[in-house]
Structure formats: C-alpha cells, structure tokens
C-alpha cells in the first residue's frame, strides 16, 4: 500500500475517533470524509445523498461495476482508550470500529484515484448502521449506478491480526426490536378487581418465552431476549393500567424469525383478550440476515490465496446483526471479517480499531477490483 496514503488514512481515522457521532447525527463525520476525498483526489466524483454519500471512479459505461461499503456511525459507549485521540464526546465512542472502516475505504478510494482501474468503482460511505436504517436507504445506489457486486468487511478484535474470516450464506443473524404495549384500566391499589392490570399478561408472556423459542421447533438459531419490562408508575396507591414488554428477537434464518414473531403476536393477542386489554405492537432496529453469496466469497478466498493473506471459514454465523444484508438481498456480494489482533471487544470501553488492518483491507479490495 502507498505509505503516504496509509499515513493520511491513519490521521483521518484518529480524527474520526476523537469526534464520534451517533446514528442519524453524523453530519460532522460525513462532511469530514467528503472534505478529505476532495482534498486528496482528482478523478473521483462525490455524490452527496443527504445523510450519506458515495465516491465514484468511472472507467466507462461498458465496464463492470463493483461497490465497497463502509459505515461511519458510533455507539453510546464511553471511550476509555489511553490514546491522545480519545473521544471528546462524553458517552459516545467509536467502539465498533466504524472510524476504521471509513478510513480504510477512503484510503482505497485515493489509491484507485491515483492508479486507476478497469472497472467502475463505487465507494459507499453509509450512515446509521447501528440502528439498521442506513443500508436500507443506501441500496438506491445499486440500481442508480447498475452495480454488479458489493463487498464490505468488519474488524474483529481477538481474531489474529490480518486474518480474513468468511462464511457462505448467513454471516450475521436477522433481528428486530419488538415492542408489545398493553393498556388496561388503573384503579385504587386497594381494589384491584375494579381495574385491568397488564402486569399479568406481560408476566405470562415472559414465562412463555422459553417454550416459544425451544430449539427443537426451529431450524438454526432463534432467540427472544427480554430488554425491558415497564409496568405502571411508582405510586403505591394506584394499580398499573399500562405496561410494555420490549424484546429483541433474532434468527439465523429469516423465515424462522418470521415464525417466532407471529407466535409472539398470537400469544400477545390471546393475553390481551384474556385480560381485557388493548394491544399495540411496533418494531424498531430491524435488521435482515446478512448473507454472503458463495460466488463472491470464492473471489475473496482466491484473493487471499494469491496475496498470502490467511483465510478461514467461520464456524457459525454471528448472533449479532449487521445491515449489510439489505445490499446482498439486491445483488451478489459478500461481507467478511478481518482480524484486529488482541484488544477490547466490540462495543466495550477499551475497543480501538487497529490501524494495521487498513493495508490488509486495501490490498484485498484492490485485488477484488481486478478480478471482479
């Protein structure tokens, strides 16, 4: 990798790390990335899409097109890294390494700008990955620019530095936040029979989760995790009249997640009828399963062999979610991992992206551009 570009990318990464922004609030981050590319490139076209943007290297309308994606939002976790570029925003940090993903993609863009390519290459800088909203919006790029294939990676602390990890099919599970809101009637606490308390319906829903998620009923992993129970108010003279149960439900196979969701919906409706309650169901942070196409993964494996980059198969999909699945629903592509070596795990106060990942990813991406 060009050493001048590498050092520029590291400086950019540290600057992004010091100024993290949460999902849907990444205005400074987006502006800085665009400024960086304008300052250091001559042939890239920057296309501003509001909350997100992409840079385009155009080789010709008759050429194949490939895209690479990086996310740039941070998370609500304190940054306690002992570095001089520690987060200056209390309670917010780049604890998932999206600062490194974006700096890596910016470095790749500069290398292609300087050295050229025989493909149309699109460098997609995406907002709001942590909430599952960003990729859903950014899929517009795929049709607009007639992209043939898309790739993305995530850093993985604990995996040997520079090792690539791939898996055909599901890489990250589908998940969604399910909010079950029950409304009854409050009453004086001395006369509970005069009201309708949702606590019983919610308690029975929680107790039913173990049976509803029995692994014998499903193919692949299925989970329902209690996130919050919110019933009534801290007023000892009043019986609760409203309550909410917040769950995160997830599945390795989307059709099995659908089955779990419908089972929970049916049980909630049954409990609402049983206890005379109104029921409202809503959803947040909806992520599809992120799946890699075998043909795209085979290109990754080939590149690793040719470049001498260690590559291994993931033993199983990750339980966590990643919104890259919105892209691979539309076109062929692959999402993979690159090891960051020892360090704090993702979403912890100690986590810090390892800058030595950058040249590995750039080298791999450049070879992918050549063979796609």
C-alpha positions in Angstrom: 0.0 0.0 0.0 1.1 3.6 -0.7 2.7 4.8 2.5 1.7 8.4 2.1 -2.0 7.3 1.7 -1.7 5.0 4.7 -0.5 7.8 6.9 -3.2 10.1 5.7 -5.8 7.3 6.4 -4.4 6.8 9.9 -4.6 10.5 10.7 -8.2 10.6 9.3 -9.1 7.6 11.4 -7.8 9.2 14.6 -9.7 12.4 13.9 -12.9 10.5 13.3 -12.3 8.6 16.6 -11.9 11.8 18.5 -15.3 13.2 17.2 -17.8 10.3 17.2 -21.4 10.8 16.3 -24.4 8.6 16.9 -26.7 7.2 14.2 -28.6 9.8 12.3 -26.4 12.6 13.8 -23.2 12.0 11.7 -23.2 15.4 10.0 -19.6 16.3 11.0 -18.3 12.9 10.2 -19.9 12.8 6.7 -18.6 16.3 6.0 -15.1 15.5 7.1 -15.0 12.4 4.9 -16.1 14.3 1.9 -13.6 17.1 2.5 -10.8 14.5 2.8 -11.6 12.9 -0.5 -12.0 16.3 -2.2 -8.6 17.5 -0.8 -6.6 14.4 -1.8 -8.2 13.2 -5.1 -8.5 14.5 -8.6 -10.6 12.0 -10.5 -13.3 10.9 -8.0 -16.9 12.1 -8.4 -18.5 12.8 -5.0 -22.3 12.3 -4.9 -24.0 13.8 -1.8 -27.2 11.9 -0.8 -28.0 13.9 2.3 -27.3 11.6 5.3 -24.8 9.5 3.2 -22.6 9.8 0.1 -20.6 7.9 -2.3 -17.5 8.5 -4.4 -17.4 7.2 -8.0 -14.4 6.2 -10.1 -15.7 5.8 -13.6 -13.9 3.7 -16.2 -16.6 3.7 -18.8 -20.3 2.8 -19.3 -19.4 -0.5 -20.8 -17.3 -1.6 -17.9 -18.4 -3.8 -14.9 -19.2 -2.0 -11.7 -18.2 -3.0 -8.1 -19.0 -1.3 -4.8 -17.4 -1.3 -1.4 -19.2 -0.1 1.7 -18.1 1.5 5.0 -20.2 2.7 7.8 -19.4 5.8 9.9 -21.7 6.0 13.0 -20.6 5.5 16.6 -22.3 4.0 19.6 -23.4 5.2 23.1 -20.4 3.7 24.9 -17.7 5.7 26.8 -14.3 5.8 25.3 -11.6 4.9 27.8 -8.8 4.2 25.3 -5.4 5.5 26.6 -4.6 7.4 23.4 -4.3 11.1 22.6 -7.2 10.9 20.1 -9.7 9.6 22.7 -13.3 10.6 22.2 -14.1 14.2 23.1 -17.8 13.5 23.2 -18.8 12.1 26.7 -20.7 8.8 26.5 -20.1 8.3 22.8 -17.3 6.4 21.1 -16.2 4.5 18.0 -16.5 1.2 19.9 -17.4 -0.8 16.8 -14.5 0.4 14.6 -16.6 2.3 12.0 -13.9 5.0 12.1 -11.5 2.4 10.8 -13.9 1.1 8.2 -14.4 4.6 6.8 -10.7 5.5 6.9 -9.9 2.2 5.0 -12.4 2.9 2.3 -11.1 6.5 1.9 -7.6 5.0 1.5 -8.8 2.6 -1.2 -10.5 5.5 -3.0 -7.3 7.5 -3.0 -5.3 4.6 -4.4 -7.7 4.0 -7.2 -7.9 7.7 -7.9 -4.1 7.8 -8.3 -3.5 4.5 -10.1 -6.8 3.9 -11.9 -8.8 0.7 -12.5 -10.5 -1.0 -15.4 -13.8 -1.1 -13.6 -16.4 1.4 -12.4 -15.7 1.5 -8.6 -18.2 3.0 -6.1 -17.0 3.8 -2.6 -20.2 3.9 -0.4 -20.0 5.8 2.9 -23.1 4.8 5.0 -24.8 6.3 8.0 -26.9 4.6 10.7 -25.7 1.0 10.6 -26.2 0.6 14.3 -30.0 1.1 14.0 -30.4 -0.9 10.8 -31.6 2.2 8.9 -28.6 3.2 6.8 -28.2 0.4 4.3 -31.9 0.3 3.6 -31.6 3.9 2.3 -28.3 3.4 0.5 -29.5 0.5 -1.6 -30.6 3.2 -4.0 -27.0 3.4 -5.2 -27.2 -0.2 -6.5 -29.8 0.5 -9.2 -28.8 4.0 -9.9 -25.3 3.0 -10.8 -26.0 -0.5 -12.0 -23.6 -2.1 -9.5 -22.8 -5.7 -10.3 -21.4 -6.8 -6.9 -20.7 -5.3 -3.5 -18.3 -6.1 -0.7 -17.8 -5.0 2.9 -15.9 -6.0 6.0 -16.0 -5.7 9.7 -13.0 -5.6 12.0 -12.9 -8.4 14.6 -10.9 -7.9 17.8 -9.4 -11.2 19.1 -9.1 -12.7 15.6 -5.4 -12.8 14.6 -4.3 -9.6 13.0 -4.9 -9.6 9.3 -6.8 -12.9 9.2 -9.8 -13.0 6.9 -12.9 -14.9 8.0 -15.7 -15.9 5.5 -18.9 -17.9 5.6 -21.2 -18.8 2.7 -24.8 -17.9 3.4 -25.8 -16.3 6.7 -23.0 -14.4 8.4 -25.0 -12.3 10.8 -28.4 -13.1 12.1 -31.6 -11.2 11.3 -33.1 -9.3 14.3 -35.6 -6.8 15.3 -36.8 -4.9 18.4 -40.4 -5.9 19.2 -42.5 -3.6 21.5 -45.6 -5.1 23.0 -47.7 -2.3 24.5 -50.7 -3.3 26.7 -53.3 -0.9 28.0 -55.9 -1.7 30.7 -57.5 0.4 33.3 -55.9 1.7 36.5 -57.7 1.5 39.8 -57.0 2.2 43.5 -54.5 -0.3 44.8 -56.9 -1.5 47.5 -59.5 -2.5 44.8 -57.5 -4.2 42.0 -60.7 -6.0 40.9 -62.0 -2.7 39.6 -59.2 -2.3 37.1 -57.4 -4.2 34.4 -53.7 -4.6 35.2 -51.4 -5.6 32.2 -48.7 -7.0 34.5 -50.2 -10.4 34.5 -50.3 -10.6 30.7 -46.7 -9.4 30.5 -45.5 -11.8 33.1 -47.1 -14.7 31.3 -45.6 -13.6 28.0 -42.1 -13.6 29.6 -42.7 -17.1 31.2 -43.7 -18.4 27.8 -40.5 -17.3 26.0 -38.6 -20.5 26.9 -41.2 -22.7 25.2 -41.7 -20.4 22.3 -38.0 -20.4 21.4 -37.5 -24.2 22.0 -34.7 -25.1 19.5 -36.5 -28.3 18.6 -39.2 -26.2 16.9 -36.8 -24.3 14.6 -34.0 -24.6 12.0 -31.0 -22.7 13.1 -30.6 -20.3 16.0 -33.7 -18.5 17.3 -33.7 -16.2 20.3 -36.1 -13.8 22.2 -34.2 -11.6 24.7 -36.1 -9.5 27.3 -34.8 -5.9 27.0 -37.2 -4.1 29.3 -40.3 -4.5 31.4 -42.2 -1.3 32.0 -45.4 -1.5 34.0 -47.2 1.2 36.0 -45.8 4.0 38.0 -44.0 4.2 41.4 -47.3 5.2 43.1 -48.3 2.7 45.7 -51.9 3.7 45.8 -52.6 3.1 42.2 -52.8 -0.2 40.3 -51.0 -0.3 37.0 -53.1 0.4 33.9 -50.4 0.4 31.2 -47.3 -1.7 30.5 -44.8 -2.6 27.8 -42.6 -5.6 27.1 -39.6 -4.9 24.9 -37.9 -7.9 23.2 -35.1 -8.4 20.8 -36.0 -11.4 18.6 -33.4 -12.9 16.2 -32.9 -15.8 13.9 -30.3 -17.3 11.7 -33.0 -17.9 9.0 -35.4 -15.1 8.3 -38.3 -17.5 7.8 -37.8 -18.9 11.3 -37.7 -15.3 12.7 -41.0 -14.7 10.9 -42.4 -17.8 12.7 -41.3 -16.6 16.1 -42.6 -13.1 15.5 -46.1 -14.5 14.6 -46.1 -16.8 17.6 -45.4 -13.9 19.9 -48.0 -11.8 18.2 -50.6 -14.6 18.5 -49.8 -15.1 22.2 -49.9 -11.3 22.9 -53.3 -11.1 21.3 -54.6 -14.0 23.3 -53.4 -12.5 26.6 -54.9 -9.1 25.6 -58.3 -10.8 25.1 -57.9 -12.9 28.3 -57.3 -9.8 30.5 -59.4 -7.3 28.6 -56.5 -5.2 27.4 -55.8 -3.1 24.3 -52.7 -4.2 22.5 -50.3 -2.3 20.2 -47.3 -3.9 18.5 -44.5 -1.9 17.0 -40.9 -2.6 15.8 -37.5 -0.9 15.9 -34.0 -1.6 14.8 -35.0 -4.1 12.1 -32.0 -6.0 10.5 -32.2 -8.6 7.8 -29.9 -11.6 7.8 -26.6 -10.6 6.3 -25.8 -13.3 3.8 -22.7 -13.7 1.6 -23.1 -15.2 -1.9 -20.8 -18.2 -2.4 -19.5 -16.9 -5.8 -18.4 -13.6 -4.1 -16.8 -15.5 -1.2 -14.9 -17.6 -3.7 -13.4 -14.4 -5.1 -12.4 -13.4 -1.6 -10.7 -16.8 -1.0 -8.9 -16.6 -4.3 -7.6 -13.1 -3.4 -6.4 -14.3 0.0 -4.5 -17.2 -1.6 -2.9 -15.0 -4.2 -1.9 -12.3 -1.7 -0.8 -14.7 1.1 -3.5 -13.4 3.4 -4.6 -16.1 5.9 -8.3 -17.0 5.4 -10.5 -19.3 7.4 -14.2 -20.3 7.4 -16.4 -19.0 10.2 -17.6 -21.9 12.4 -21.1 -20.5 12.6 -23.0 -17.2 11.9 -22.6 -14.4 14.5 -25.7 -13.9 16.7 -25.4 -10.1 16.3 -26.8 -8.2 13.3 -25.4 -6.1 10.5 -27.5 -4.1 8.0 -25.2 -5.1 5.0 -27.9 -7.7 4.3 -30.0 -5.1 2.6 -27.4 -5.0 -0.1 -26.9 -8.7 -0.7 -30.7 -9.1 -0.9 -30.4 -7.0 -4.1 -27.2 -8.1 -5.8 -24.4 -10.6 -5.3 -21.8 -9.7 -2.7 -20.0 -10.7 0.4 -19.5 -9.5 4.0 -16.4 -10.7 5.8 -14.2 -10.1 8.8 -10.6 -9.0 9.2 -8.9 -9.8 12.5 -7.6 -6.9 14.6 -5.5 -8.9 17.0 -5.6 -8.6 20.8 -7.8 -5.8 22.2 -11.1 -4.8 23.7 -14.1 -6.5 22.3 -16.7 -4.6 20.1 -18.9 -2.2 22.0 -16.7 -2.1 25.1 -14.9 0.9 26.6 -11.4 -0.5 25.6 -12.2 -1.2 22.0 -10.0 0.7 19.5 -9.7 -0.1 15.7 -6.2 -1.5 14.9 -4.7 0.7 12.1 -2.7 -2.2 10.8 -6.0 -3.6 9.3 -6.0 -0.8 6.8 -3.2 -2.0 4.4 -4.6 -5.6 4.6 -8.1 -4.5 3.6 -6.9 -2.1 0.9 -4.6 -4.7 -0.7 -7.5 -7.2 -0.7 -10.0 -4.8 -2.1 -7.6 -3.7 -4.9 -7.2 -7.4 -5.9 -11.0 -7.8 -5.9 -11.4 -4.9 -8.2 -9.0 -6.6 -10.7 -10.8 -10.0 -10.7 -14.5 -8.9 -10.4 
